[in-house]
Amino acid sequence: MDVRFIDTTFRDGAQSLWASSMRTGMIEAVAEDVGRAGFAVVEVPVGAVYFKKFVRDLKEDPWDMARMVAKKLPRAVKSCMAGGNLNPLGEPTPRAIAHLFYECVAANKALDRAQTFANTYGQMEFEFPWTIPMFRRLGMQVAIGLSYTISPRHTDEYYAQKTRAILEFKPDAIYFEDQGGLLTLDRARTLIPAIVGNANGVPVELHAHCSTGLAPLVYLEALQMGIQTLHTAIPPLAEGPSQPSIFNIARNARLLGHTTTIDEKALQPVVERLTEIAREEGLPIGAPLEYDCAQYIHHVPGGVISNLRHQLAGLRMEHRLEEVLEESVQVRKDLGYPIMVTPHSQFMVTQSAINVATGERYKHVIDELILFAQGVYGEDSGYTWMDQNLKDRLLSMQRASELGARSPRDVPMKEIREKLGGPGVSDEEFLLRFMMKGGKEVEAMHAAGPPRQYLNASQPLPTLLRELSKHKSVRYIHVRRGSDSLLIQNRASA
């Protein structure tokens, strides 16, 4: 069997290990080599949540990044998480804005495939009837995902039924995501056949994280059960909380008698360059993790734990991390076992931290729990099964009547534009201002100037000039080749 691979390095690998801090120049430095390596699909950070990261933290224009990706990966199928809400952790997005965003993405030829979940926060109920046709109209493939978790209600039959329901939307692929790294060999041997057997011939992909160290073994087991497409990452952005390494999985797949089309030699310069960048920037280098039984108790993804630890430290509560994780187990049970994935994982650990800090469960509650009880996140989120006493308590609060059942107001595009700069603002600029809730952070991004380039040995002269310019003692640089001469003054030495 020929095994196909989807590369997650630029998107989920960077999200899992580098907190989505992979800059435009970092991607540009290796993108062409990745595009030539034979991946069936390459994930890229061309999604609204990543755009906000580029603007707010990296101070880089994400539209320029999207155009670079299109230029450097012209033949690759480029994919990213996509949905109707451009801010899963905030207010719902008016449909007209979502349509405009994906039209701009498509116009830049930056995305060929939309990945969206079927069982996390109401997409099948609220979004799929209009987002799937939108993606199709824009010429994109559609991959619909099922998110894995462990609970009394997430049985093999649950996933079989969800797989059958997905078929109504005629996806090009179904991908099974184990975001917590919780899938064991024993569970895979019953669950994966249930999904593949109900997919009616639609290709099934497996996307897992290495949080418990089991994902590489589960991948090899999945190959024996009919899955031909695996999501992997390139070191140093593989392993740890990221996906398995392409080198490890490809090598072991061949030892089991499978064939691959991956050119691993073409990827060696990528490994070397990204490792060099990681060391230069002080970024983590992925490595296998020890097995941690606690992951099967609290189910909180590694990225959420790292952010929680940082936030608790700011409150001088870092020493209570284990208490918060323990409390999250009860909160999840009370809420009907929602899957620990964005945005539910963030809601649950936030409420758990409040419970621990106040010493009383649900003395103060976040708005998102009230919205959860109102059914805003869909039936499958868990609100149908949540503790009825807690549900009644949340719905009887005065804040519940103030929030109402949250849904996007059908605001005319003209009205939104007028608040964010008027008709003279380009569509791309307007969308950034909408996502950032105004122009302040967008202006700061523009003021930061062009993104840094991460040059390599194939560009020796620019690299030499950049390095020499760091030294104030170097007053000028004079380069001569035959009759050609170049003189550059170092203004920093003046």
C-alpha positions in Angstrom: 0.0 0.0 0.0 1.2 3.5 -0.9 1.2 5.8 2.2 0.4 9.5 1.7 1.6 12.1 4.1 0.2 15.5 5.0 2.8 17.9 6.4 1.8 19.9 9.5 5.1 21.7 10.1 4.0 25.3 9.3 0.6 25.1 10.9 0.0 22.5 13.7 3.7 21.7 14.3 4.4 25.4 14.8 1.3 25.9 16.9 2.1 22.9 19.2 5.8 23.6 19.7 6.4 27.3 18.9 3.0 28.8 20.0 2.3 29.7 16.4 5.5 31.9 16.4 6.7 30.7 13.0 7.4 33.9 11.1 7.0 34.6 7.4 10.7 34.5 6.8 11.1 31.1 8.6 8.5 29.6 6.3 9.9 31.2 3.3 13.4 29.9 4.0 12.3 26.2 3.6 8.9 26.3 1.8 10.3 25.4 -1.6 12.1 22.3 -0.3 8.9 21.2 1.5 6.9 21.7 -1.7 9.3 19.4 -3.6 9.3 16.6 -1.1 6.2 14.8 -2.2 3.6 15.6 0.4 0.0 15.1 -0.6 -1.0 18.2 1.3 0.9 21.0 3.2 -0.7 22.8 6.1 -0.1 26.5 6.1 -1.2 29.2 8.7 -3.7 30.8 6.4 -6.6 31.1 8.9 -8.1 33.9 10.9 -6.7 32.8 14.3 -3.2 32.7 12.8 -3.7 36.0 11.1 -4.4 37.6 14.6 -1.1 36.0 15.9 0.8 37.5 13.0 -0.6 41.0 13.5 -0.6 41.1 17.3 2.6 39.3 18.3 4.8 38.9 15.3 4.0 42.4 13.8 3.9 40.9 10.3 1.3 41.3 7.6 -0.5 37.9 7.2 -1.7 38.7 3.7 2.0 39.1 2.6 2.6 35.7 4.3 -0.3 34.2 2.4 1.0 35.5 -0.9 4.5 34.2 -0.2 3.0 30.8 0.6 1.2 30.8 -2.7 4.4 31.7 -4.6 6.7 29.3 -2.8 4.2 26.3 -2.9 2.6 26.7 -6.3 1.9 23.0 -6.9 1.3 21.9 -3.3 -2.3 21.4 -2.0 -2.3 24.0 0.8 -4.6 23.4 3.7 -5.7 25.0 7.0 -8.3 24.9 9.7 -11.3 26.9 8.4 -14.8 27.8 9.6 -17.5 30.4 9.6 -16.4 32.1 12.8 -13.2 34.0 12.4 -12.8 34.2 16.2 -13.8 30.9 17.9 -13.0 32.5 21.3 -15.1 35.6 20.7 -18.3 36.9 19.2 -19.7 35.1 16.1 -18.7 36.5 12.7 -21.3 37.9 10.3 -21.5 35.6 7.3 -20.7 38.4 4.9 -17.4 38.9 6.7 -16.5 35.2 6.6 -17.4 35.1 2.9 -15.1 38.1 2.2 -12.2 36.6 4.1 -12.2 33.3 2.2 -12.7 35.1 -1.1 -9.5 37.1 -0.4 -7.7 34.0 0.6 -8.8 32.2 -2.6 -7.9 35.3 -4.7 -4.4 35.1 -3.3 -4.3 31.3 -4.2 -3.1 30.6 -0.7 -5.5 27.8 0.2 -6.7 24.8 -1.7 -8.3 22.8 1.1 -10.5 23.7 4.1 -10.3 21.5 7.2 -13.2 21.8 9.5 -14.6 19.8 12.5 -17.9 18.0 12.7 -18.2 17.3 16.4 -16.7 20.1 18.6 -18.9 23.2 18.8 -21.9 23.0 16.6 -20.5 23.2 13.1 -22.8 20.5 11.6 -25.8 22.3 13.0 -24.9 25.9 12.5 -22.1 26.3 10.0 -21.9 23.4 7.5 -25.1 24.2 5.6 -23.5 27.4 4.4 -19.7 27.1 4.9 -19.3 23.8 2.9 -21.0 25.3 -0.2 -18.9 28.5 0.2 -15.6 26.4 0.2 -16.9 24.5 -2.8 -17.7 27.7 -4.7 -14.2 28.9 -4.1 -12.7 25.8 -5.6 -11.4 24.3 -2.3 -11.3 20.7 -1.3 -13.2 19.9 2.0 -11.8 17.7 4.7 -14.1 17.2 7.7 -12.6 16.1 11.0 -13.8 14.1 13.9 -12.1 15.0 17.2 -11.3 12.2 19.6 -11.9 12.1 23.3 -12.6 9.6 26.1 -15.9 9.8 28.0 -18.9 7.6 28.8 -20.7 9.0 25.7 -17.9 9.0 23.2 -18.2 5.3 22.2 -17.2 3.5 19.0 -20.9 3.8 17.9 -20.8 7.5 18.6 -18.0 7.9 16.1 -19.6 5.5 13.6 -22.8 7.6 13.7 -20.8 10.9 13.3 -19.0 9.4 10.3 -22.3 8.5 8.6 -23.6 12.0 9.3 -20.5 13.6 7.7 -21.2 11.8 4.4 -24.3 14.1 3.9 -21.8 16.9 3.2 -19.8 14.9 0.6 -16.3 15.6 1.9 -13.2 14.9 -0.1 -11.7 13.3 3.0 -12.5 12.6 6.7 -9.7 13.1 9.1 -9.6 11.7 12.6 -7.8 14.0 15.1 -6.4 12.9 18.4 -5.5 16.3 19.7 -4.7 15.0 23.2 -2.6 12.1 22.1 -5.0 9.8 24.0 -5.6 7.1 21.4 -4.2 3.7 22.5 -3.5 0.6 20.4 -6.4 -1.3 22.0 -8.9 1.5 21.4 -7.6 2.1 17.8 -8.2 -1.5 16.9 -12.0 -1.1 17.4 -12.4 2.6 16.8 -10.6 3.1 13.5 -12.4 0.2 11.8 -15.7 1.7 13.0 -14.8 5.0 11.3 -13.3 3.5 8.1 -16.1 1.0 7.8 -18.7 3.8 7.9 -16.9 6.2 5.6 -18.4 4.5 2.5 -15.1 4.7 0.6 -14.3 8.3 1.5 -10.5 8.5 2.3 -9.8 8.6 6.1 -6.8 10.4 7.5 -5.2 10.2 10.9 -3.9 13.3 12.7 -2.5 12.7 16.2 -0.2 14.4 18.7 2.6 12.8 20.5 1.6 14.0 24.0 1.7 10.5 25.5 4.3 9.0 23.2 1.9 6.6 21.6 1.1 8.3 18.3 3.9 6.7 16.2 2.7 3.2 17.3 -1.0 4.1 16.6 0.0 5.4 13.2 1.5 2.1 12.2 -1.5 0.2 13.6 -3.8 2.5 11.5 -2.0 1.5 8.3 -3.0 -2.1 9.0 -6.7 -1.0 9.3 -7.2 0.8 6.1 -5.9 4.4 6.7 -3.5 5.4 4.0 -2.9 9.1 4.8 -1.0 10.2 7.9 -0.3 13.7 9.3 3.3 14.2 10.2 5.8 17.1 10.9 9.4 17.8 10.1 11.9 18.0 12.9 12.5 20.1 14.9 8.8 20.8 14.8 7.8 17.1 15.2 7.4 15.0 18.4 6.6 16.4 21.9 3.1 17.9 21.7 3.3 18.0 17.9 2.8 15.2 15.3 5.1 12.3 14.7 8.2 12.8 12.6 7.9 12.2 8.9 11.3 10.4 9.0 10.3 7.9 11.7 6.9 7.1 10.2 8.1 6.8 6.6 10.9 4.5 7.6 8.8 2.3 9.7 6.0 2.2 7.1 8.5 0.9 4.6 9.7 -1.8 7.0 6.1 -3.0 7.2 6.0 -3.4 3.5 4.4 -0.1 2.5 5.6 2.4 -0.1 5.9 6.1 0.1 6.6 9.0 -2.3 8.4 11.2 0.2 11.9 12.4 -0.8 13.6 12.4 2.6 16.8 13.7 1.1 15.0 16.9 0.0 13.9 17.4 3.6 17.4 17.3 5.2 18.1 21.0 4.4 14.7 21.8 6.0 15.7 20.0 9.2 19.0 21.8 9.3 17.7 25.2 8.6 14.7 25.0 11.0 17.0 23.6 13.7 19.4 26.5 13.2 16.5 29.0 13.4 15.2 27.3 16.6 18.6 27.7 18.3 19.0 31.2 17.0 15.6 32.3 18.3 15.6 30.2 21.5 12.6 28.2 20.3 11.8 24.6 21.5 13.1 21.6 19.6 10.7 18.7 19.6 11.7 15.5 21.3 9.8 12.3 22.3 7.9 12.6 25.6 7.7 10.2 28.5 4.4 8.4 29.0 2.2 10.5 31.3 -0.9 8.8 32.8 -2.2 12.2 34.0 -3.1 13.0 30.4 -5.8 10.3 30.5 -7.2 11.8 33.7 -7.6 15.5 32.8 -7.3 15.4 28.9 -6.1 19.0 28.8 -4.0 19.5 25.6 -0.3 20.4 26.2 -0.6 23.8 24.6 -3.4 24.8 26.9 -1.4 23.6 29.9 1.6 25.7 28.9 -0.6 28.8 28.6 -2.4 28.0 31.9 0.9 27.7 33.7 2.0 31.1 32.3 -1.3 32.8 33.4 -1.2 31.2 36.9 2.4 32.5 37.3 1.1 36.0 36.6 -1.4 35.5 39.4 1.2 34.0 41.7 -0.8 30.7 41.6 1.6 28.6 39.5 2.0 26.2 42.5 -1.7 25.4 42.2 -1.5 24.1 38.6 -2.2 20.5 39.7 -5.3 21.6 41.6 -6.6 23.4 38.6 -6.1 20.3 36.4 -7.8 18.1 39.0 -10.7 20.5 39.2 -11.0 20.5 35.4 -12.0 16.8 35.5 -15.1 17.7 37.6 -16.0 20.7 35.5 -15.8 18.6 32.3 -18.1 16.0 33.9 -20.6 18.7 35.0 -20.7 20.1 31.5 -21.5 16.8 29.9 -18.0 15.8 28.7 -17.3 18.4 25.9 -14.2 17.5 23.9 -11.1 19.1 25.2 -10.4 21.2 22.1 -10.6 24.9 21.3 -12.6 26.7 22.6 -14.0 24.2 25.2 -10.6 23.4 26.7 -9.9 27.0 27.4 -13.3 27.6 28.9 -13.0 24.6 31.2 -9.5 25.4 32.6 -10.4 29.1 33.1 -13.5 28.1 35.1 -11.5 25.5 37.0 -8.9 28.2 37.9 -11.6 30.5 39.2 -13.1 27.6 41.3 -9.7 26.9 42.8 -8.9 30.6 43.5 -12.3 31.3 45.1 -12.5 28.0 47.0 -16.1 27.5 45.9 -17.3 25.7 42.8 -19.1 28.1 40.4 -19.3 31.0 42.9 -18.2 33.1 39.9 -18.7 31.8 36.3 -17.5 33.0 33.0 -19.9 34.1 30.3 -18.9 31.2 28.1 -20.4 28.7 30.6 -23.7 30.5 30.5 -23.6 30.5 26.7 -22.7 26.8 26.9 -25.9 26.1 29.0 -27.9 28.0 26.4 -26.8 25.6 23.7 -24.8 28.1 21.7 -22.1 25.6 21.0 -24.4 22.9 19.7 -25.9 19.7 21.0 -22.7 17.7 20.6 -20.7 20.0 22.8 -22.3 18.3 25.8 -24.9 20.8 27.1 -27.7 18.3 26.4 -26.0 15.9 28.9 -24.7 18.5 31.4 -25.7 18.4 35.1 -29.3 19.7 35.2 -28.9 21.5 38.5 -25.9 23.4 37.2 -27.7 24.1 33.9 -30.7 25.5 35.8 -28.4 27.6 38.1 -26.6 29.1 35.1 -29.8 29.9 33.1 -31.4 31.5 36.1 -28.6 34.1 36.5 -29.3 37.7 35.6 -26.3 37.5 33.3 -28.0 34.8 31.2 -30.8 37.2 30.3 -28.3 39.9 29.4 -26.4 37.6 27.1 -29.3 36.0 25.4 -28.7 33.2 22.9 -25.7 34.6 21.1 -25.9 34.7 17.3 -24.3 37.1 14.8 -26.5 40.1 13.9 -27.0 40.5 10.2 -25.2 43.8 10.0 -24.9 45.3 6.5 -21.4 45.3 5.2 -21.5 49.0 4.6 -22.2 49.7 8.2 -19.3 47.6 9.4 -17.0 49.2 6.8 -17.9 52.7 7.9 -16.8 51.9 11.5 -13.5 50.5 10.3 -12.3 53.1 7.8 -14.9 53.4 5.1 -14.9 52.4 1.4 -11.3 53.7 0.9 -9.9 50.8 2.9 -8.9 47.7 0.9 -10.7 44.4 1.6 -7.5 42.9 3.2 -7.0 45.9 5.4 -10.6 46.0 6.4 -10.6 42.3 7.4 -7.5 42.8 9.6 -9.2 45.7 11.3 -12.3 43.6 11.8 -10.4 40.7 13.3 -8.3 43.0 15.6 -11.4 45.0 16.6 -10.0 48.3 15.3 -6.9 49.7 13.6 -4.5 50.2 16.5 -2.7 46.9 16.3 -2.8 46.9 12.5 -1.1 50.2 12.5 1.5 48.9 14.9 2.1 46.0 12.5 2.6 48.3 9.5 5.0 50.5 11.6 7.2 47.5 12.4 8.3 47.4 8.8 9.0 44.4 6.5 9.4 40.9 8.1 12.8 39.6 8.9 14.4 37.3 6.3 16.0 34.0 7.4 18.6 33.6 4.7 20.7 30.5 4.2 23.8 29.3 2.5 22.2 29.6 -1.0 22.3 33.4 -0.5 25.8 34.0 0.8 26.3 37.7 0.0 23.0 38.9 1.7 23.8 36.7 4.7 27.3 38.1 5.0 26.1 41.7 4.7 23.4 41.1 7.3 25.9 39.6 9.8 28.5 42.3 9.3 25.9 45.0 9.8 25.4 43.8 13.4 28.9 45.0 14.3 29.2 48.8 14.9 33.0 48.6 14.5 32.5 47.8 10.8 32.2 51.2 9.1 31.7 50.0 5.5 31.7 46.9 3.4 33.4 46.9 0.0 32.7 43.9 -2.3 34.4 43.6 -5.7 34.1 40.9 -8.3 35.9 41.5 -11.6 34.9 45.0 -12.8 31.8 45.1 -10.6 32.1 46.9 -7.2 29.7 47.5 -4.3 30.3 49.8 -1.4 27.9 49.8 1.6 28.2 52.1 4.5 27.2 50.9 8.0 25.2 53.7 9.4 25.2 52.1 12.9 28.9 52.8 13.1 28.5 56.5 12.4 
